[in-house]
Structure formats: structure tokens, C-alpha cells
């Protein structure tokens, strides 16, 4: 029995060895390389365009309010009229202030004579210093009262602080007004500004002095404007940057809606958008090095319809895989089938 048992064990060992031998041989057979297409990382002209919403505002715009309460005795606000700087637009009744001014001027005349007379007497010791000081103080008080009353009278007059175009008149002559009463508006509409916001990722498209394109709502004409100011603070909620531009030639109504088109062209490294492998906040590309694949982490910036800009992670001349990326892993053997240009891929 023991000899039969030993024979059976020997036969099983032979069979197992025979079955495993072909598998070992097949495991040693190298896998064929994967065929891929690549494009070379090169500096190329990269054109980007961004369209955002904007609003037209007057170069200068104010609401006209009186500084003091009273009844209007003059109202020079024709609807839509053009006025020069310093033009009197409205005047409030100041009869009480004018009467007070007359009283102070009479007191001033007497105070000046008294101060002069006491000054002459003081030089010859004909009056003591205290009497002269009292007269001088009285003179200065009257002068201060006159200056204060003149300031109050000046507040009864509303003048145009700059040349511009009036809006609609909102009150009538003879109306009683207060500092809260809106009389009308005044704006400089011959020169208008365009305010718009740009995502912070497109900050490279905006620089002071750059020319932008502006298209009015429903208009086929495209106007140009020059960026005049950029808000240094990025909005923490929208992550946008506020930008202001001055319109050149052309006419746009303040308050209207416009489309702002930003265009930019520069030389940079660009690759097809579909060659980027994104995992969360990490972007990678597959590069061929010595016949094997290497996964490189890259930093991207702007993109257009088919391409994306690489700002960090690639070197000039790198062979970036643009097809077959789903079948490769790090250190996979590959064979380059075609070297394609961006023009061929787009």
C-alpha cells in the first residue's frame, strides 16, 4: 500500500509540474508596446478670448440736493439741458440771511471805527489795554459772524460743479425743499466709462492701457475702450476683479448693458485640452521618455476651444501623449506612431 501511495503522489507531482510549466513560459513573454500619438511641447501663438457683461456709467454723475431747507425762488434745470461749470441751477430764499448780513455790516463799520480810535489812544496811553482788547475782540467776532453768514448764503445756491448734461427736473419753482429733496441729476455723458468684472484666472488678459472691444445690447457695431483702472482687491465671494475702461469714439447711454470682449495673444506652451488628466485639483499629462510613459504634474492657465496653456511642469521638446492615454500607466512601454501638430489635432 505504501508503494502504491508513493506512486500516486509522484504522478500528481508530475502532472502539476507539467500544467504549470506552460504558464511560466507564457508569463515570461514580454507584452507588446502600446501605440500612441504625441505632440511636441513648443512655444506657439496662443489666442484667447473672453466675453463678459458690463455696464455703462457716466464719467461724472451726481444727484442735485440743496444743502439747506427753504423755498425755491430760482430753478434753472431744463430737462436734458447742457450747462457749464459754475452755472446757477437753483436758489433758495435767503432774505433772512441777507438782512442778517446787513446788520453785521453796520456793526462792522462801527467796530472798525472804535478799534481805530482806541488804537490811537493806546499809543499815547489815553486808554488802558483792556478796553482796546475788548474793542478788538468785538471787531473779530463781527467779522466771524459775517464769514459764517456768507457761508450760509452760499449754501442757498446750487451751482453745477462741472460741465455736463442735466437729467429730468423733479421739482417746480416755489417748492419747499430740504437736503433730502432730489431736484435733478447732472452727468458728463460725452465721455462714459465701462465697468465689468473678470474672473481672477483671466487676470493676465487685463492690464492698464489695454484695448478692449465693447458691443452695445442689440447693436452690431463694435466700439473700443481703454482700460483705465483695475481694482486691486479680488472679490472674496465671486473671485472676480472689477475693471473700468474709458470708451473711445462712439456713443453709449449711461446705464445701458454691454458685452465686453477681451482678446489676448502671446507665445506660450500649449497642449490639446484632451491631453490633460484631471484628478481633483491636480492636472497631469503623459510624456514619453526613452520609450516609456512618465506622468507629469502641470499647472494650467487659460484655455480656448481646443487648447490649454501650460505654465509649469513641461519643458520644450517634451513628447506629450494625445491618444491612447486610457491604456497607459506610469512606466508603460509605448511606441510613437505619429507626431502631430496642434493644427492637425484641432
C-alpha positions as CSV (number, residue, x, y, z in Angstrom):
1,X,0.0,0.0,0.0
2,X,2.8,2.4,0.9
3,X,4.4,1.8,-2.5
4,X,1.0,2.5,-4.3
5,X,0.5,5.7,-2.2
6,X,4.1,6.9,-3.1
7,X,3.4,6.2,-6.8
8,X,0.2,8.2,-6.8
9,X,1.9,11.2,-5.1
10,X,4.7,11.0,-7.7
11,X,2.2,11.0,-10.5
12,X,0.4,14.0,-9.1
13,X,3.6,16.0,-8.7
14,X,4.5,15.2,-12.4
15,X,1.0,16.4,-13.5
16,X,1.2,19.6,-11.5
17,X,4.6,20.4,-12.8
18,X,3.5,19.7,-16.4
19,X,0.5,22.0,-16.0
20,X,2.5,24.9,-14.5
21,X,5.3,24.8,-17.0
22,X,3.5,26.4,-20.0
23,X,2.1,29.2,-17.7
24,X,5.6,30.1,-16.6
25,X,6.8,30.2,-20.1
26,X,3.9,32.5,-21.2
27,X,4.4,34.8,-18.2
28,X,7.9,35.4,-19.4
29,X,6.7,36.6,-22.9
30,X,7.0,40.4,-22.9
31,X,3.9,42.4,-23.6
32,X,3.9,44.4,-26.9
33,X,4.2,48.2,-26.6
34,X,1.1,50.4,-26.9
35,X,0.9,52.6,-29.9
36,X,0.3,56.3,-29.1
37,X,0.3,59.6,-30.9
38,X,2.2,62.5,-29.4
39,X,2.7,66.3,-29.9
40,X,5.8,68.2,-29.1
41,X,5.7,70.9,-26.4
42,X,6.7,74.1,-28.2
43,X,6.2,77.8,-27.9
44,X,3.2,78.7,-30.1
45,X,0.9,81.7,-30.6
46,X,-1.9,81.3,-28.1
47,X,-5.0,83.3,-28.8
48,X,-7.7,83.6,-26.1
49,X,-11.0,85.5,-26.0
50,X,-13.3,86.2,-23.0
51,X,-16.7,87.8,-23.2
52,X,-18.2,89.3,-20.0
53,X,-21.1,91.6,-19.1
54,X,-20.5,95.3,-18.5
55,X,-22.4,98.4,-17.6
56,X,-22.1,101.9,-19.0
57,X,-21.7,104.7,-16.4
58,X,-21.3,108.5,-16.8
59,X,-17.8,109.9,-16.5
60,X,-19.2,112.0,-13.7
61,X,-22.7,111.8,-12.2
62,X,-24.2,113.5,-9.2
63,X,-27.7,114.0,-7.6
64,X,-28.6,117.6,-7.0
65,X,-29.7,118.2,-3.4
66,X,-30.0,121.5,-1.6
67,X,-27.7,122.0,1.4
68,X,-30.3,123.9,3.4
69,X,-34.1,123.9,3.7
70,X,-36.2,126.6,2.2
71,X,-38.4,127.8,-0.7
72,X,-37.0,127.8,-4.2
73,X,-37.0,131.3,-5.7
74,X,-35.0,130.3,-8.8
75,X,-34.9,127.0,-10.7
76,X,-32.7,126.7,-13.8
77,X,-32.9,123.0,-14.6
78,X,-34.2,122.5,-18.1
79,X,-34.9,118.8,-18.8
80,X,-31.8,117.4,-20.6
81,X,-30.2,120.8,-20.8
82,X,-26.4,121.3,-21.2
83,X,-24.8,123.5,-18.6
84,X,-21.3,124.9,-18.0
85,X,-19.3,124.6,-14.8
86,X,-20.4,127.1,-12.2
87,X,-23.9,127.7,-13.7
88,X,-26.5,128.5,-11.0
89,X,-29.1,125.8,-11.2
90,X,-31.3,126.7,-8.2
91,X,-31.5,129.3,-5.4
92,X,-33.4,129.1,-2.1
93,X,-34.9,132.1,-0.4
94,X,-32.2,133.8,1.7
95,X,-34.0,137.1,2.7
96,X,-33.4,136.4,6.4
97,X,-29.7,135.8,5.9
98,X,-29.3,138.9,3.7
99,X,-31.0,141.0,6.4
100,X,-28.7,139.5,9.0
101,X,-25.7,140.3,6.7
102,X,-26.8,143.9,6.5
103,X,-27.0,144.1,10.3
104,X,-23.5,142.6,10.7
105,X,-22.0,145.0,8.1
106,X,-23.4,148.0,10.1
107,X,-21.9,146.6,13.2
108,X,-18.7,146.1,11.4
109,X,-18.5,149.7,10.3
110,X,-18.9,150.9,13.9
111,X,-16.5,148.3,15.3
112,X,-13.7,149.3,12.9
113,X,-14.0,153.0,13.9
114,X,-14.0,152.1,17.6
115,X,-11.0,149.8,17.2
116,X,-9.0,152.5,15.3
117,X,-9.9,155.2,17.8
118,X,-8.8,153.1,20.8
119,X,-5.7,152.1,19.0
120,X,-4.7,155.7,18.5
121,X,-5.4,156.5,22.2
122,X,-3.5,153.4,23.3
123,X,-0.3,154.7,21.6
124,X,-0.4,157.8,23.8
125,X,-1.6,156.0,26.9
126,X,-5.1,157.6,26.6
127,X,-6.9,154.3,27.2
128,X,-6.0,151.1,29.1
129,X,-5.1,147.9,27.3
130,X,-8.2,146.1,28.5
131,X,-10.6,148.5,26.7
132,X,-8.7,148.2,23.5
133,X,-8.6,144.4,23.7
134,X,-12.4,144.3,24.2
135,X,-12.9,146.5,21.1
136,X,-10.6,144.4,19.0
137,X,-12.4,141.2,20.1
138,X,-15.8,142.7,19.2
139,X,-14.4,143.5,15.8
140,X,-13.2,140.0,15.3
141,X,-16.5,138.5,16.4
142,X,-18.4,140.6,13.9
143,X,-16.0,139.5,11.1
144,X,-16.6,135.8,12.1
145,X,-20.3,136.3,12.0
146,X,-20.1,137.9,8.6
147,X,-18.0,134.9,7.3
148,X,-20.5,132.4,8.8
149,X,-23.5,134.2,7.2
150,X,-21.8,134.4,3.8
151,X,-21.2,130.6,4.0
152,X,-24.9,130.1,4.8
153,X,-25.9,132.3,1.9
154,X,-23.6,130.4,-0.4
155,X,-25.4,127.2,0.7
156,X,-28.7,128.5,-0.7
157,X,-27.3,128.5,-4.2
158,X,-26.8,125.2,-6.2
159,X,-24.2,125.5,-8.8
160,X,-23.0,123.0,-11.4
161,X,-19.7,121.5,-10.1
162,X,-18.8,120.5,-13.7
163,X,-20.0,121.0,-17.2
164,X,-22.5,118.3,-18.2
165,X,-26.0,117.3,-19.2
166,X,-28.9,117.7,-16.8
167,X,-31.4,114.9,-16.3
168,X,-35.2,115.4,-15.7
169,X,-36.3,118.2,-13.3
170,X,-38.1,116.7,-10.3
171,X,-39.4,119.8,-8.5
172,X,-41.2,123.0,-9.5
173,X,-40.3,126.6,-8.8
174,X,-41.6,127.8,-5.4
175,X,-41.4,124.3,-3.9
176,X,-40.2,123.9,-0.3
177,X,-37.1,121.7,-0.3
178,X,-34.9,120.1,2.2
179,X,-31.4,118.4,2.0
180,X,-33.3,115.1,1.3
181,X,-35.1,116.6,-1.7
182,X,-33.8,115.4,-5.1
183,X,-34.0,118.2,-7.5
184,X,-32.4,116.5,-10.5
185,X,-29.2,114.9,-11.8
186,X,-26.1,116.1,-13.6
187,X,-23.8,113.9,-15.6
188,X,-20.9,114.0,-18.1
189,X,-22.2,111.8,-20.8
190,X,-19.9,112.8,-23.6
191,X,-17.3,110.6,-22.0
192,X,-18.6,107.4,-20.5
193,X,-16.9,104.5,-18.5
194,X,-17.4,100.8,-18.8
195,X,-17.4,98.8,-15.6
196,X,-17.1,95.0,-15.8
197,X,-15.8,92.1,-13.8
198,X,-13.2,89.4,-14.8
199,X,-12.6,86.0,-13.2
200,X,-9.2,86.1,-11.4
201,X,-7.9,83.3,-13.5
202,X,-8.1,85.7,-16.5
203,X,-6.1,88.4,-14.7
204,X,-3.4,88.1,-17.4
205,X,-5.8,89.5,-20.0
206,X,-6.3,92.8,-18.2
207,X,-3.6,95.5,-18.0
208,X,-3.9,99.2,-17.6
209,X,-3.8,100.7,-21.1
210,X,-5.1,97.6,-22.9
211,X,-7.7,98.0,-25.6
212,X,-11.0,96.1,-25.2
213,X,-14.0,95.6,-27.5
214,X,-17.4,96.8,-26.4
215,X,-20.7,95.8,-28.1
216,X,-24.0,97.5,-27.1
217,X,-27.1,95.5,-26.4
218,X,-28.8,94.8,-29.8
219,X,-26.1,96.7,-31.7
220,X,-24.0,95.3,-34.5
221,X,-21.3,97.9,-34.1
222,X,-18.2,97.1,-32.0
223,X,-16.6,100.0,-30.2
224,X,-13.2,100.2,-28.4
225,X,-12.4,101.3,-24.9
226,X,-9.1,101.6,-23.0
227,X,-8.7,100.0,-19.5
228,X,-8.1,102.9,-17.1
229,X,-8.3,101.2,-13.7
230,X,-8.2,97.8,-12.1
231,X,-9.5,97.2,-8.6
232,X,-6.5,95.7,-6.6
233,X,-8.9,93.8,-4.3
234,X,-10.3,90.4,-5.6
235,X,-13.9,89.8,-4.5
236,X,-13.8,87.1,-1.9
237,X,-17.2,85.7,-2.8
238,X,-17.3,85.8,-6.7
239,X,-13.5,85.6,-7.1
240,X,-13.8,88.4,-9.7
241,X,-11.8,91.5,-10.3
242,X,-13.5,94.8,-11.1
243,X,-12.2,96.7,-14.1
244,X,-13.0,100.1,-15.5
245,X,-12.4,101.3,-19.1
246,X,-12.9,104.6,-20.9
247,X,-14.9,104.5,-24.1
248,X,-13.2,106.0,-27.1
249,X,-15.1,107.1,-30.1
250,X,-18.8,106.2,-30.2
251,X,-21.9,106.8,-28.2
252,X,-23.4,104.7,-25.4
253,X,-26.1,105.7,-23.0
254,X,-25.2,105.6,-19.3
255,X,-26.9,102.7,-17.5
256,X,-27.1,100.5,-20.6
257,X,-25.9,96.9,-20.8
258,X,-22.9,96.0,-22.9
259,X,-20.8,93.0,-23.8
260,X,-17.1,93.3,-23.2
261,X,-14.7,91.2,-25.3
262,X,-11.2,90.6,-24.1
263,X,-8.7,89.3,-26.6
264,X,-5.1,88.2,-26.0
265,X,-2.3,86.6,-28.0
266,X,1.1,85.6,-26.8
267,X,3.7,82.8,-27.2
268,X,3.5,80.0,-24.6
269,X,3.4,76.2,-24.3
270,X,0.0,74.8,-25.2
271,X,-1.3,71.3,-25.5
272,X,-4.7,69.9,-26.6
273,X,-7.3,70.0,-23.8
274,X,-8.0,66.3,-24.1
275,X,-4.4,65.5,-23.2
276,X,-4.9,66.8,-19.6
277,X,-5.7,64.2,-17.0
278,X,-7.5,65.9,-14.1
279,X,-7.8,64.4,-10.6
280,X,-9.4,66.9,-8.2
281,X,-7.1,69.9,-8.2
282,X,-4.2,68.1,-9.8
283,X,-3.6,68.2,-13.6
284,X,-1.3,65.7,-15.3
285,X,0.0,64.9,-18.8
286,X,1.6,61.8,-20.1
287,X,5.1,62.2,-21.6
288,X,7.2,59.7,-23.5
289,X,10.7,59.3,-22.1
290,X,13.0,56.6,-23.6
291,X,10.1,54.6,-24.9
292,X,8.2,54.6,-21.6
293,X,5.4,56.8,-20.2
294,X,6.0,59.4,-17.4
295,X,3.2,61.2,-15.7
296,X,4.0,64.8,-15.1
297,X,2.0,67.2,-12.9
298,X,1.5,70.5,-14.6
299,X,0.0,73.9,-13.9
300,X,-2.5,75.3,-16.4
301,X,-3.9,78.7,-17.0
302,X,-6.0,80.0,-19.9
303,X,-7.8,77.8,-22.4
304,X,-9.7,78.2,-25.7
305,X,-11.9,75.9,-27.6
306,X,-9.4,73.1,-28.1
307,X,-6.1,74.0,-26.3
308,X,-4.9,74.9,-22.9
309,X,-1.9,76.8,-21.7
310,X,0.8,75.1,-19.6
311,X,2.6,77.5,-17.2
312,X,4.7,74.9,-15.3
313,X,5.6,71.3,-15.5
314,X,6.6,70.8,-19.1
315,X,9.8,71.5,-20.9
316,X,10.3,72.5,-24.5
317,X,10.5,69.4,-26.7
318,X,8.6,67.0,-24.4
319,X,6.5,64.5,-26.3
320,X,3.0,64.7,-24.9
321,X,0.7,61.8,-25.5
322,X,-2.5,62.8,-27.2
323,X,-4.1,59.4,-27.9
324,X,-4.2,56.1,-26.1
325,X,-3.9,57.7,-22.6
326,X,-6.6,55.4,-21.2
327,X,-4.4,52.3,-21.8
328,X,-1.2,53.5,-20.3
329,X,0.1,53.6,-16.8
330,X,3.3,55.0,-15.4
331,X,6.4,53.3,-16.9
332,X,4.3,51.6,-19.6
333,X,6.2,50.7,-22.8
334,X,4.9,52.7,-25.8
335,X,5.7,53.2,-29.4
336,X,5.1,56.6,-31.0
337,X,3.0,56.1,-34.1
338,X,2.5,59.7,-35.2
339,X,3.9,63.1,-34.1
340,X,1.1,65.5,-34.7
341,X,0.9,69.3,-34.7
342,X,-1.8,71.2,-32.9
343,X,-3.3,72.2,-36.2
344,X,-3.7,68.6,-37.1
345,X,-5.4,67.8,-33.7
346,X,-7.8,70.7,-33.8
